[in-house]
């Protein structure tokens, strides 16, 4: 008897996380290693090769736009299903601190860049905003309009300390939470909220296919992957690429 094909059952949370991790890595590789290649004297001296690497750089940064909306969606899912929201917040804060130096040396100007903070701070502020929204609406669902207060505060803080994606990222997280009761509206709202960062809205295609299942246990994969891969890319762009006879 011919075996029947297994029907498509959607995308698990771990698959979404892997998509976000891979696209984030491509983005950061473009912003570090590929950018370093475009600045290599041998590449600069060859216009054709320089144009090719600049094109690769542009593609890598575009692919990377898909990562952040997925991580925001996963943050909302984590908020809705975590057993201890304050441990979740503490974990984000810890890795925000751990990741700041790798973020600065890989993507900014040096070991300490007070003008820009890594994406963990954005996610942490977004999480605190969700806690505020839930506290307001749990007391009285009719107070939903008051949700603008924690959202505005979170957006202001993210803008003030200039986290990655700053106030726009916090706004996206709030939109995804407020529209959580309909996956279609959640994806449409999220795509509209991130429409300024093309092609980021395409991230909501895999999000729409999310089946609500956890999938593989990858709880700490992203937490450590973020600072570790930034350190690796820093070493490659600073010491390896300049020494290569390209």
C-alpha positions in Angstrom: 0.0 0.0 0.0 1.3 3.4 -0.9 2.2 5.5 2.1 0.1 8.6 2.5 2.0 11.9 2.8 1.9 13.5 6.2 -0.2 16.7 6.1 1.5 20.0 6.9 0.9 20.7 10.6 2.3 24.2 10.8 5.5 25.6 12.3 6.6 25.0 15.9 8.0 27.6 18.2 11.5 26.0 17.9 11.3 26.2 14.1 10.4 29.9 14.3 13.3 30.5 16.7 15.7 28.8 14.4 14.5 30.9 11.5 15.0 34.0 13.6 18.5 32.9 14.7 19.6 32.1 11.2 18.4 35.3 9.6 19.9 37.3 12.5 23.2 35.6 12.0 23.1 36.4 8.2 22.3 40.1 9.1 25.1 40.4 11.6 27.6 38.6 9.3 26.7 41.2 6.7 27.2 44.1 9.2 30.6 42.8 10.3 32.4 40.3 8.1 31.0 41.2 4.7 31.3 44.9 5.4 34.9 44.3 6.4 35.5 42.5 3.1 34.1 45.6 1.2 36.7 47.7 3.0 39.6 45.3 2.2 42.2 47.1 0.0 42.3 44.2 -2.5 38.5 44.4 -2.9 38.4 48.2 -3.1 41.0 48.0 -5.9 38.7 45.8 -8.0 35.5 47.6 -8.9 33.7 44.4 -10.1 34.5 42.5 -7.0 33.6 45.5 -4.8 30.2 45.8 -6.5 29.6 42.0 -6.0 30.4 42.2 -2.2 28.3 45.3 -1.8 25.4 43.5 -3.4 25.9 40.5 -1.0 26.1 43.0 1.9 22.7 44.5 0.8 21.1 41.1 0.5 22.4 39.9 3.9 21.0 43.0 5.7 17.6 42.5 3.9 17.4 38.9 5.0 18.2 40.0 8.6 15.1 42.2 8.7 13.0 39.0 9.3 14.6 38.2 12.6 13.3 40.9 15.0 9.6 40.5 14.3 9.8 36.8 14.9 11.6 37.3 18.2 9.0 39.9 19.2 6.2 37.4 18.5 8.1 34.7 20.5 8.4 37.1 23.4 4.7 37.6 23.4 4.2 33.8 23.4 6.7 33.5 26.2 4.9 36.1 28.2 1.5 34.3 27.7 2.9 30.9 28.7 5.7 31.4 31.2 5.2 30.1 34.7 7.3 32.9 36.3 7.2 36.2 34.5 9.7 37.8 36.8 12.3 35.1 36.2 11.7 35.7 32.5 12.4 39.4 33.0 15.5 38.7 35.1 16.9 36.4 32.4 16.4 39.0 29.7 18.1 41.6 31.9 21.1 39.3 32.7 21.7 38.6 29.0 21.2 42.2 28.1 24.2 42.9 30.4 26.2 40.0 29.1 25.6 40.9 25.5 26.4 44.6 25.7 30.2 44.4 25.2 29.9 41.8 22.3 27.2 44.1 20.7 29.3 47.2 21.0 32.6 45.7 19.7 30.9 43.8 16.8 28.4 46.3 15.6 29.4 49.7 17.0 32.5 51.7 17.7 34.3 50.0 20.5 34.2 48.3 23.9 31.7 50.7 25.3 29.2 52.7 23.2 26.7 54.4 25.5 24.7 55.7 22.6 23.2 52.4 21.6 22.0 49.3 23.5 21.5 45.7 22.3 18.2 44.1 21.4 17.8 42.4 24.8 17.0 45.7 26.3 14.3 46.3 23.7 12.8 42.9 24.5 13.0 43.5 28.3 11.3 46.9 28.0 8.7 45.3 25.8 8.1 42.6 28.4 7.7 45.1 31.2 5.2 47.0 29.0 3.2 43.7 28.6 3.2 43.2 32.4 1.8 46.8 32.7 -0.9 46.2 30.1 -2.0 42.9 31.8 -2.0 44.5 35.2 -4.3 47.3 34.0 -6.7 45.1 32.0 -6.8 42.3 34.6 -8.1 44.8 37.2 -10.9 45.9 34.8 -11.0 44.9 31.1 -12.8 48.2 30.4 -9.5 49.9 31.2 -8.0 48.8 27.9 -7.6 52.3 26.7 -5.3 52.9 29.7 -2.9 50.5 28.1 -1.5 53.5 26.3 0.2 54.5 29.5 2.7 51.6 29.9 3.2 51.5 26.1 4.1 55.2 26.0 6.4 54.9 28.9 8.1 51.9 27.4 8.5 53.6 24.0 10.0 56.7 25.7 12.5 54.7 27.7 13.6 52.7 24.6 14.0 55.9 22.6 15.9 57.6 25.5 18.5 54.9 25.9 18.3 54.1 22.2 17.9 50.3 22.3 18.1 48.3 19.1 14.8 49.1 17.2 14.1 51.5 20.1 10.5 52.8 20.5 9.4 51.1 17.2 10.3 47.7 18.6 8.4 48.3 21.8 5.4 49.4 19.8 5.5 46.2 17.7 5.6 44.1 20.8 2.5 45.9 22.2 0.6 45.5 18.9 1.3 41.8 18.8 0.1 41.4 22.3 -3.1 43.5 22.0 -4.0 41.6 18.8 -3.2 38.1 20.1 -6.8 36.8 20.0 -6.7 36.6 16.2 -3.6 35.2 14.4 -4.6 36.8 11.2 -5.1 40.3 12.7 -2.0 39.8 14.8 0.1 39.2 11.7 -1.5 42.0 9.7 -1.1 44.4 12.7 2.5 43.3 13.2 3.3 43.7 9.5 1.8 47.2 9.5 3.8 48.1 12.7 7.1 47.1 11.1 6.3 48.2 7.6 8.9 51.0 7.8 11.6 48.2 7.8 11.2 46.4 4.5 11.2 43.4 4.0 10.5 42.8 7.7 6.7 42.3 7.2 7.5 39.0 5.4 8.4 37.6 8.8 4.8 37.2 9.6 4.3 34.5 6.9 6.0 31.9 9.1 4.5 33.5 12.2 1.0 32.9 10.7 1.9 29.3 10.2 2.8 28.8 13.9 0.9 25.8 15.3 1.2 26.8 19.0 3.5 23.9 19.8 6.8 24.3 21.5 8.9 21.9 19.4 12.5 21.2 20.3 13.7 22.5 23.7 15.9 25.5 22.6 15.2 27.6 25.7 18.8 28.8 26.1 20.0 28.5 22.6 19.2 32.1 21.6 20.2 33.5 25.0 23.8 32.3 24.5 23.9 32.4 20.8 23.4 36.2 20.7 26.6 37.2 22.6 28.7 34.3 21.4 28.1 34.8 17.7 28.7 38.6 18.1 32.1 37.8 19.7 33.0 35.4 16.9 32.0 37.9 14.2 34.1 40.6 15.9 37.2 38.3 15.8 36.6 37.6 12.1 36.1 41.2 11.0 38.9 42.6 13.1 41.7 40.0 12.9 40.9 37.4 10.2 39.5 39.4 7.2 42.2 42.1 7.2 44.9 39.4 7.2 43.4 37.4 4.2 45.0 37.9 0.8 41.7 38.6 -0.9 
